[in-house]
Amino acid sequence: MEQNTRAVDWQALINAAWEKRKPLWQDASIDCFRVFHGYEEGSKGTVIEKFNDAAVIDYKTDIREELADLTQALLNVFPFKIIVAKGHQSLGLSLKERTHKLHGNGDVAICHEHDLKFKVKLDTPHNPGLYLDARDTRNWLIENSADRKVLNLFAFTGSLGLSSAYGKASEVIHLDRSKALLPRIEENYQANGIAFESRNFLRGDIYKHLPRAIKAGKKFDGIILDPPPKVYQSRYAKHKTSGQDFSALIQYCTQLLNPGGWIVGMLHRFDYSWDNFENQVKKASGQRLLPQTRLTSGVDFPESMADKKLRVSIFVADDKAAVEK
Ligand SMILES: C[S@@+](CC[C@H](N)C(=O)[O-])C[C@H]1O[C@@H](n2cnc3c(N)ncnc32)[C@H](O)[C@@H]1O
């Protein structure tokens, strides 16, 4: 377990971080952002995220004795109604022991990002339900999904596909292997008054569904590909999966993409440069996919090393070039 050996002036750190996020808290259309990114802002291992009037503190370094000071520091910058803290599993404690309700009561929040609402669960062991670093990707999807049939792979709580649906996609199919996510995706659609039917969710392993979809001749005009940093070996995969497994997944996705379609590829690993990643995708698609746009996280994710930030590339199917070749 990592010990916190040095006294931290939480109020000074939180004040500085809060000031940096002024463009976010001054924007009346956003009430969710990362309040504190400890790796770069003075306390390695601690991150704090705001979802409307709730704050979630995640710590990998044992700061349990400092949580009262930290709570007060947060309340001094914003009138949070709920503050919860969650210790990382590497601290060796049970979820109950490492989850602390520090202020107020309740374990659900509805937060707002521009025109969309998202429901988050504050007491889940991992992410509460909204990846805040993907804000600009959700905006891109709202702007670029009209009249497209979109496939949202590794859907989680559906926030990316919901952005496409809000952006007037003709249809959005979410795919995730976890059954427990269906009600969470439904709730997010409901919160935004957007229709959702059971055919909009495909439950199951991606390595089972994608070959089937290819065989059935399915095609999409946009594919959102956001694999976790380490894709677990699937019994349906005929190859050994590695890292985010883009090479294999892009080969499937290329076959599912209509001419003129796009693929949103989200890179979460630090062992690739952005150029490496785009070259890997180009190669895996047989040079059909060309990178067109790059997106990353916002001011609430300060990083001195560019390769530690979320890196998102939008690839477009360049079918004219492929035909001419
Ligand atoms: C990091 S989350 C994706 C985040 C999501 N795109 C978002 O922006 O909210 C990873 C998701 O992938 C799903 N997943 C992991 N391996 C999978 C597999 N082999 N097939 C289908 N889903 C998988 C998990 O259940 C989890 O919901």
The ligand as a Gaussian input file, in Angstrom:
#p B3LYP/6-31G(d) Opt

LIG

0 1
 C      -13.948000       1.559000     -20.428000
 S      -15.575000       0.988000     -20.570000
 C      -16.046000       1.830000     -22.038000
 C      -16.479000       3.256000     -21.774000
 C      -17.559000       3.766000     -22.686000
 N      -17.177000       3.758000     -24.076000
 C      -17.992000       5.170000     -22.265000
 O      -17.508000       6.148000     -22.845000
 O      -18.759000       5.291000     -21.316000
 C      -15.314000      -0.676000     -21.122000
 C      -16.589000      -1.491000     -21.351000
 O      -16.232000      -2.587000     -22.195000
 C      -16.992000      -3.725000     -21.842000
 N      -16.244000      -4.886000     -22.342000
 C      -15.004000      -5.298000     -21.993000
 N      -14.632000      -6.380000     -22.707000
 C      -15.644000      -6.674000     -23.564000
 C      -15.864000      -7.660000     -24.566000
 N      -14.955000      -8.595000     -24.835000
 N      -17.017000      -7.644000     -25.261000
 C      -17.972000      -6.702000     -25.012000
 N      -17.826000      -5.728000     -24.059000
 C      -16.684000      -5.712000     -23.345000
 C      -17.112000      -3.632000     -20.331000
 O      -18.250000      -4.334000     -19.857000
 C      -17.196000      -2.105000     -20.111000
 O      -18.539000      -1.671000     -20.013000

